[in-house]
Amino acid sequence: MAGYAWVLEVRTGYEIEYKKRHDEIWPEMLEALKAAGIRNYNIYRHGLTLFGYFETDDLEATKATLAASDANARWGEYMGPIMKIEVDPSTDFPYLLPQQFYMA
């Protein structure tokens, strides 16, 4: 199982709303993430910077499943106005960070 990380931003003034929306995440969105093979998903915030980490066995299958998910599309529309999201045009997925260090 491989781990992946991303960095995005919450828009100024929406920090509390961002947390609230994740505290109340839709059950169908959680199911979409699980159906996509995502496990051990964590999001941290420092100021306006969001750092996400997740694990999956097959990143390409994960991306394809999420791209076909109605719940994921609706979640993106719901969260989009309160976030700054940079998407890699070659993958149509947020830029993933290159790993710099690993300790087992």
KAJOTA-V5084 format. One record per residue. N is the residue number from 1. RES is the residue in three letters. SS is DSSP state (H for helix, E for strand, C for the rest). PSI is psi in degrees with one decimal (none if undefined). D_CENTER is the distance of its C-alpha to the mean C-alpha in Angstrom with 2 decimals. Layout:
# KAJOTA-V5084
n->[N	N]
res->[RES	RES]
ss->[SS	SS]
psi->[PSI	PSI]
d_center->[D_CENTER	D_CENTER]
This chain:
# KAJOTA-V5084
n->[1	2	3	4	5	6	7	8	9	10	11	12	13	14	15	16	17	18	19	20	21	22	23	24	25	26	27	28	29	30	31	32	33	34	35	36	37	38	39	40	41	42	43	44	45	46	47	48	49	50	51	52	53	54	55	56	57	58	59	60	61	62	63	64	65	66	67	68	69	70	71	72	73	74	75	76	77	78	79	80	81	82	83	84	85	86	87	88	89	90	91	92	93	94	95	96	97	98	99	100	101	102	103	104]
res->[MET	ALA	GLY	TYR	ALA	TRP	VAL	LEU	GLU	VAL	ARG	THR	GLY	TYR	GLU	ILE	GLU	TYR	LYS	LYS	ARG	HIS	ASP	GLU	ILE	TRP	PRO	GLU	MET	LEU	GLU	ALA	LEU	LYS	ALA	ALA	GLY	ILE	ARG	ASN	TYR	ASN	ILE	TYR	ARG	HIS	GLY	LEU	THR	LEU	PHE	GLY	TYR	PHE	GLU	THR	ASP	ASP	LEU	GLU	ALA	THR	LYS	ALA	THR	LEU	ALA	ALA	SER	ASP	ALA	ASN	ALA	ARG	TRP	GLY	GLU	TYR	MET	GLY	PRO	ILE	MET	LYS	ILE	GLU	VAL	ASP	PRO	SER	THR	ASP	PHE	PRO	TYR	LEU	LEU	PRO	GLN	GLN	PHE	TYR	MET	ALA]
ss->[C	E	E	E	E	E	E	E	E	E	C	C	C	C	H	H	H	H	H	H	H	H	H	C	C	C	H	H	H	H	H	H	H	H	H	C	C	C	E	E	E	E	E	E	E	E	C	C	E	E	E	E	E	E	E	E	C	C	H	H	H	H	H	H	H	H	H	C	C	H	H	H	H	H	H	H	H	H	H	H	C	C	E	E	C	C	E	E	C	C	C	C	E	E	C	E	C	C	C	C	C	C	C	C]
psi->[129.9	150.9	146.1	149.9	152.0	160.6	127.5	-176.0	146.6	142.9	146.5	131.7	-5.6	13.7	-46.1	-40.6	-39.4	-47.8	-43.9	-45.8	-35.6	-30.1	-27.5	30.5	139.8	137.4	-36.3	-26.4	-41.0	-40.8	-38.4	-41.8	-44.9	-43.1	-28.1	-2.4	12.0	132.3	163.6	50.9	124.5	142.1	130.9	154.5	135.3	107.2	-121.0	-4.7	130.0	133.5	119.2	144.4	134.7	163.2	145.3	152.6	-26.2	95.3	-41.9	-40.5	-37.7	-48.3	-42.6	-41.5	-43.9	-38.1	-29.7	-0.2	123.2	-41.0	-42.4	-39.9	-44.0	-38.3	-41.9	-41.3	-37.3	-41.7	-24.9	-45.1	-19.1	7.0	157.4	114.2	122.2	120.8	134.6	115.0	-21.7	-17.9	-13.2	38.2	149.9	147.4	131.1	141.5	141.4	134.5	137.1	-23.3	146.4	135.6	121.8	none]
d_center->[17.38	15.39	12.69	10.12	8.76	7.45	9.05	8.82	11.40	12.44	15.75	18.92	20.17	17.00	16.02	17.63	16.33	12.65	13.58	15.74	13.33	11.12	14.53	15.43	12.45	14.19	15.52	14.96	11.17	11.45	13.89	11.87	9.28	12.54	14.34	11.99	12.98	9.99	11.68	11.78	8.19	8.75	7.81	11.02	12.69	15.81	17.51	15.26	13.02	9.60	8.99	6.22	7.96	8.13	11.24	12.53	16.05	15.60	12.79	14.70	15.18	11.54	10.87	14.12	13.57	10.43	12.50	15.35	13.83	15.41	13.28	10.04	12.28	13.62	10.47	9.64	13.31	13.33	10.74	11.85	15.11	13.99	11.55	12.39	10.06	11.60	11.27	13.44	16.24	17.30	14.21	12.74	9.25	7.84	10.44	10.20	12.56	15.86	16.82	19.82	21.09	21.04	23.39	23.98]
